[in-house]
Structures are given as structure tokens and as C-alpha cells.
């Protein structure tokens, strides 16, 4: 049940509208040809409940399901029909349907063409994961994590060198680590997310924010970057100032158990600050995320240096330990403490305080790297308004 192109009306399917003509654009996306041309020139995709549907179309807003027409072009996608967005689009009023008509059965071709509620995912997860790894954006992100961790370790450890003329202070070291993180998060965060910390990367994986494959590559890049940064500093620093290259160790009679708890608390507050200040769902002003994260790192060092030298970052502890070949019996503390603290923060933030409206299958798709979220509904509404005039 659809209009014929020869009649000058729209050609309708369950998800597509082909408007003839090519000159004037009218509301609802209709264009009129100068000479009544019936050649399809513009294609617009509208939801079946669009209020601006032409009255002359009658029941054409619910036509039999057909495959998308040749040359049809979608302008926007249907909104995500999740539990938090189910009410964002009104349902089709009963009076819009043809009297006594029944909803037509949808063919497989129309189901593929029509907007769906569930997010689209590739049918081949392995191919999607391979495509992600081979993409230029992924390679840039991994390299950025390597470079950022290298710079962070170089400046952080450099501030703790034992210069004979001026020994470092706790405030100096704390500010150096905080300023380094803030600067790198501001400069390189848009490329990779600015994790610069295996504990944060693994916490985001626990919080269902990144894929497993990306997390593995990030952690490897961060560890290699930490080794490279510590190695460069080792080669540049004079022997008199090098010392132990600020390798983390327990001090002031701190036991391994106490050290684990301290590292958990320090990294917990850092992870919460990162998740909150970078959450795109927040509508309240958050200021500068880079500044707040840098201050959080500074805060942790002001307290943690007296206990463990303050790690909060397994890569920061691993890099100088590899270069100096000094792995103490308590080295595991600087892995377990930060990772557990950040993971607890992720569970608290992403599952209890501010949970995401994702189904189990969608969460699994995120971990696999095959999840393709729909565009934001507000952006789609802007697209509709722009294409309707």
C-alpha cells in the first residue's frame, strides 16, 4: 500500500520515504520538481510516528513492509530503546492507523532496513575486534598511552632524585606527580582517554567502559612506557643524584598489610575523581577534569609518601624496579593495592551510584569490543530539524 512515483506522491515503506523532485525542500523533507519530475532525488528516513506526515498519505505511514528503495539514504537512526530512553519517543497514536487494519508482518529485508530499538552490533565479533586493532585510531591511542606514561614517569621520578645541593621535599614530589598527570590528561586525554595507569585501565574494564582487547594493549603500552621513562632518566641523571631512582618501598615500619590498605584508599579516591570528572552523563559543571585529577594525585602523594613512597600506579612502581633491578618482597603491594582500590571504585560508581542502562548482552558486547551505540537522541533531533527545512 504505497503511492506510485508516477503520481507525484511519496513512495513509502516501513522505514523509508522517497520524495520526487529536486528544487524546493518543504517540511517533512518533501521536495518539488520544477517540471513535475518523478526522478527520485532526495531520500529521508522518518519514524512511523512523525507528526509532520502528509495528511494526503492517509494510511501510508503504516505501509506493507518492503525492502529499502534503490538510492534511499538514511538521515538518522532510531533512538536507543533502553530502559532509560524508552519514553523519549511517543508511541504511534491509535487514530493514526487505518481503521480495522492489522500491523503488517515485517519481512527480514524490512527488519534490516527499518530502525530498530536494540543497538546494532556486527555479526562477526572476531572481524570487529580485528578491525578495531588494525584501525589508525586504535594504534594512536595505544601509542599515546605509551608516550604519556613515559613522560609521567620521567618527570615524577625526576622530581625525587637525590641532588646533593637540594634534597627533594614531599611537597615538591607531590606537586610534580600531580602537575605531570594534569598536563598529560589535558594534552593527550582526547586521543586515548589519558589512563596512564594500569589500575585505572583495569577499573574501566570492570566498570564496562572499554573492551578487553583495548585494556590489554593499554596495560602493555603503559608498562613499556614506564620502563622507557625510567631508563631515559637513569641514563641522564648523574650517579651522585640517581640513588635508587625512587623505587617504591615500605617505610616507617609499615607492614605489607598496612601498605595494601593505604594504596587501596589512595587509588580509590583517585579513581572516583577520574570517573566523576570525566563522566559525559553529568549535567552539572565539573570544571577542568585535568586539574581535578592532578590535584587528586597530589593529595595522594602528600599522604602516601610516608607509608610506601606512594605508588597509586603499578606502572610507576614497575618501571624503576625493572631498570634498577630492585624487586623487593613487598613489590606485589604496589600492584594489588592500586588495582583493588580502583576496581572497588569502579563497582561503586558504575554499578551502584550511577549505573548504565545496558542489558547483559550489551555489556558483553562492550567487553568484546563489538558494541555500537546509537547516536545520542538529542543529536538526532537536531538532525531532524535541520533536514526538515
C-alpha positions in Angstrom: 0.0 0.0 0.0 2.1 2.8 -1.2 1.9 5.7 -3.6 3.3 5.5 -7.1 6.2 7.7 -8.2 4.3 8.5 -11.4 1.5 10.1 -9.3 4.0 12.6 -7.9 3.5 11.4 -4.3 5.9 9.8 -1.9 7.0 6.3 -2.2 6.7 4.8 1.3 7.9 1.7 3.0 8.1 0.8 6.7 11.2 2.9 7.2 11.9 4.9 4.0 10.2 7.8 2.1 11.3 8.7 -1.4 10.2 12.2 -2.3 10.2 13.1 -6.0 11.6 16.4 -7.4 14.7 18.3 -6.7 14.1 22.0 -6.2 12.1 23.2 -3.1 12.5 21.5 0.2 9.4 21.5 2.3 8.5 20.4 5.9 8.7 16.6 6.2 11.6 16.7 3.8 9.5 16.9 0.6 11.0 18.4 -2.5 9.1 19.5 -5.6 10.5 19.2 -9.1 10.4 22.3 -11.3 8.6 20.3 -14.1 6.9 17.6 -12.1 9.8 15.3 -12.5 9.3 11.9 -10.9 13.0 11.1 -10.7 13.9 10.4 -7.0 16.4 12.9 -5.8 16.1 13.0 -2.1 15.5 10.3 0.4 14.5 10.9 4.0 14.0 8.4 6.8 11.3 9.2 9.3 9.8 7.3 12.3 6.3 6.0 11.7 5.0 8.3 14.4 6.3 11.6 12.8 3.7 14.3 13.3 4.6 16.1 10.1 3.5 13.2 7.9 1.4 14.5 5.0 -2.3 14.0 5.6 -2.8 13.1 1.9 -0.7 10.0 2.5 -3.6 8.5 4.5 -2.6 5.2 6.0 0.7 5.3 4.1 2.5 5.8 7.3 2.0 2.1 8.1 2.5 0.5 4.6 3.4 -3.1 4.0 7.0 -3.9 4.8 9.3 -3.6 1.7 13.0 -3.5 1.2 14.6 -0.1 1.1 14.4 1.6 -2.3 17.3 1.9 -4.6 19.2 5.1 -3.8 17.4 5.6 -0.4 19.7 7.3 2.2 19.0 7.3 6.0 19.5 10.6 7.6 19.3 9.4 11.2 18.8 6.3 13.2 16.2 5.3 15.7 16.8 6.2 19.4 18.1 3.6 21.7 15.1 1.9 23.2 16.7 1.1 26.5 15.1 1.2 30.0 16.2 4.9 30.4 15.2 6.0 26.9 12.0 4.1 26.3 9.9 7.1 27.0 12.0 9.5 24.8 9.8 8.8 21.8 6.0 8.8 21.8 4.2 5.8 20.6 2.0 5.8 17.4 -1.5 7.1 18.3 -4.3 4.6 17.6 -6.1 7.1 15.4 -3.1 7.2 13.0 -3.6 3.6 11.9 -6.0 2.7 9.1 -9.4 1.7 10.6 -9.6 -2.1 11.1 -6.1 -2.6 9.8 -3.7 -5.0 11.4 0.0 -4.4 11.9 1.7 -6.0 8.9 4.2 -8.7 9.3 7.8 -7.5 8.7 10.0 -9.3 6.3 13.6 -9.9 7.0 14.6 -7.3 4.4 12.5 -4.7 6.1 13.7 -5.6 9.5 17.2 -5.0 8.4 16.3 -1.6 6.8 13.9 -0.3 9.5 15.1 1.4 12.6 15.4 -1.0 15.5 15.4 -0.5 19.2 18.5 -2.5 20.0 21.9 -1.1 19.2 23.5 -2.6 16.1 26.3 -5.0 16.5 28.4 -6.7 13.9 27.6 -10.2 13.1 31.2 -11.3 13.3 32.8 -10.3 16.6 36.2 -11.6 15.6 36.2 -9.4 12.5 35.1 -6.4 14.5 37.8 -6.9 17.1 40.4 -7.3 14.3 39.1 -4.1 12.7 39.5 -2.2 15.9 43.1 -3.4 16.4 44.0 -2.5 12.8 42.4 0.9 12.9 44.6 4.0 12.9 42.7 5.5 15.9 43.5 2.4 18.0 47.2 2.5 17.1 47.3 6.2 18.0 45.6 5.5 21.3 48.0 2.8 22.3 51.0 4.8 21.3 49.6 7.8 23.3 49.4 5.6 26.4 53.0 4.6 25.9 54.1 8.2 25.4 52.1 9.6 28.3 53.3 7.0 30.8 56.9 7.6 29.6 56.6 11.4 30.2 54.8 10.9 33.5 57.4 8.5 34.9 60.3 10.7 33.7 59.0 13.8 35.4 57.7 12.1 38.5 60.9 10.2 39.3 63.0 13.1 38.2 61.4 15.2 41.0 62.6 12.6 43.6 66.3 12.5 42.5 68.7 13.0 45.4 70.5 16.1 44.3 73.3 16.9 46.8 72.7 20.6 46.6 68.9 20.4 47.3 67.2 17.3 48.5 63.6 16.9 47.3 60.7 17.6 49.7 57.4 15.8 50.0 55.6 18.8 48.6 57.9 19.1 45.7 57.4 15.4 44.7 53.7 15.6 45.2 53.3 18.7 43.1 55.5 17.2 40.3 53.4 14.0 40.1 50.2 15.9 40.2 51.2 18.5 37.6 52.5 15.8 35.3 49.2 13.9 35.4 47.2 17.1 34.9 49.3 18.2 32.0 49.2 14.9 30.2 45.5 14.4 30.8 44.8 17.8 29.2 47.2 17.3 26.3 46.8 13.6 25.4 43.5 12.6 27.0 41.4 13.3 23.9 43.4 10.7 22.0 43.3 7.7 24.3 41.4 8.7 27.3 44.5 9.5 29.3 44.6 6.4 31.5 48.4 6.5 32.1 47.7 3.9 34.9 47.1 0.1 34.6 44.9 0.3 37.7 42.6 2.8 36.1 42.5 0.9 32.8 41.5 -2.4 34.6 39.0 -0.5 36.7 37.4 0.9 33.5 37.2 -2.7 32.2 35.5 -3.8 35.4 33.1 -0.8 35.0 32.3 -2.0 31.5 33.7 1.2 29.8 36.3 -0.3 27.5 36.9 -3.6 25.7 39.1 -6.4 27.0 41.4 -6.1 23.9 41.9 -2.4 24.4 42.6 -2.9 28.1 45.3 -5.4 27.4 47.0 -3.2 24.8 46.8 -0.2 27.1 48.4 -2.0 30.1 51.2 -3.3 28.0 51.9 0.1 26.5 51.8 1.7 29.9 54.3 -0.8 31.4 56.7 -0.4 28.4 56.4 3.4 28.6 57.2 3.3 32.3 60.3 1.2 31.7 61.3 3.6 28.9 60.8 6.7 31.0 62.8 5.3 33.9 65.5 4.1 31.6 65.9 7.6 30.0 66.1 9.2 33.4 68.6 6.6 34.5 70.8 7.4 31.6 70.6 11.2 32.1 70.9 11.5 35.8 74.4 11.6 37.3 75.4 8.8 39.6 75.5 11.1 42.6 71.9 12.1 42.2 70.5 8.9 40.8 70.1 7.0 44.1 67.6 4.1 43.8 65.6 6.0 41.2 62.7 6.5 43.6 61.8 2.8 43.7 58.8 2.3 45.9 59.4 0.6 49.2 57.8 0.3 52.6 59.0 2.8 55.2 58.3 3.9 58.8 57.8 0.3 59.9 54.8 -0.1 57.6 53.7 -3.7 57.2 52.7 -5.2 53.9 49.1 -5.4 55.1 49.0 -1.8 56.1 50.7 -0.8 52.8 48.0 -2.6 50.8 45.2 -0.8 52.6 46.9 2.6 52.2 47.4 2.0 48.5 43.8 0.9 48.1 42.5 4.1 49.8 44.8 6.4 47.8 43.9 4.8 44.4 40.2 4.6 45.4 39.9 8.4 45.7 41.9 8.9 42.5 39.6 6.5 40.5 36.5 8.1 41.9 37.7 11.5 40.9 38.6 10.3 37.4 35.2 8.6 36.8 33.2 11.5 38.1 35.1 14.4 36.4 35.1 12.6 33.0 31.5 11.3 33.1 29.8 12.6 30.0 26.4 12.0 31.6 26.9 14.7 34.1 24.9 17.9 33.5 26.3 19.9 36.4 29.5 22.0 35.9 32.6 19.9 36.6 35.3 22.5 35.9 38.6 21.1 34.5 38.9 17.3 34.7 42.6 17.5 34.2 43.0 19.9 37.1 40.9 17.9 39.5 42.7 14.7 38.5 46.1 16.3 39.0 45.0 17.6 42.5 43.8 14.1 43.4 47.2 12.7 42.6 48.9 15.4 44.6 46.6 14.7 47.5 47.5 11.0 47.4 51.3 11.7 47.4 51.1 14.2 50.3 49.8 11.3 52.5 51.2 8.1 50.8 54.8 9.1 50.5 55.3 8.5 54.3 54.0 4.9 54.0 55.0 3.4 50.7 56.5 6.2 48.7 53.0 6.5 47.1 52.5 4.3 44.1 48.8 4.6 43.1 50.1 3.3 39.8 51.6 -0.1 39.1 53.5 1.2 36.1 55.2 3.9 38.2 56.5 1.2 40.5 57.3 -1.4 37.9 59.4 0.9 35.6 62.1 1.9 38.0 62.1 -1.6 39.6 63.0 -3.1 36.2 65.7 -0.5 35.4 67.3 -0.7 38.8 66.7 -4.5 39.1 65.3 -4.0 42.6 62.2 -6.1 43.2 61.6 -6.3 46.9 59.5 -8.9 48.6 56.7 -6.3 49.0 56.6 -5.3 45.3 53.2 -7.1 45.0 51.7 -4.4 47.3 52.1 -1.8 44.5 50.0 -4.0 42.2 47.3 -5.4 44.5 46.6 -2.2 46.4 46.0 0.1 43.4 44.2 -2.4 41.3 41.8 -3.5 44.0 41.2 0.1 45.1 40.4 1.3 41.6 38.2 -1.8 40.9 36.2 -1.1 44.0 35.7 2.5 42.9 34.5 1.3 39.5 32.0 -1.1 41.0 30.7 1.6 43.4 30.4 4.3 40.7 29.3 2.4 37.6 27.0 -0.2 39.2 25.7 1.4 42.4 25.9 5.2 42.3 25.5 5.9 38.6 24.6 2.7 36.8 24.4 2.5 33.0 21.2 1.4 31.3 22.7 -1.5 29.4 21.4 -5.1 29.1 23.6 -8.1 29.8 24.1 -8.8 26.1 25.2 -5.1 25.6 27.6 -5.3 28.4 29.2 -8.4 26.9 29.4 -6.7 23.6 31.3 -3.8 25.2 33.8 -6.2 26.7 34.2 -8.0 23.3 34.6 -4.7 21.5 31.6 -5.2 19.2 29.2 -2.8 20.8 28.0 0.0 18.6 25.8 2.5 20.5 23.2 4.5 18.7 23.7 8.3 18.2 22.6 10.5 21.0 18.8 11.2 20.7 19.3 14.9 21.2 21.8 15.0 18.3 19.3 13.1 16.1 16.5 15.6 16.9 18.8 18.4 15.8 19.4 16.4 12.6 15.7 16.0 12.0 15.1 19.7 12.5 17.9 20.6 10.0 16.7 18.2 7.3 13.1 19.3 7.7 13.8 22.8 6.4 
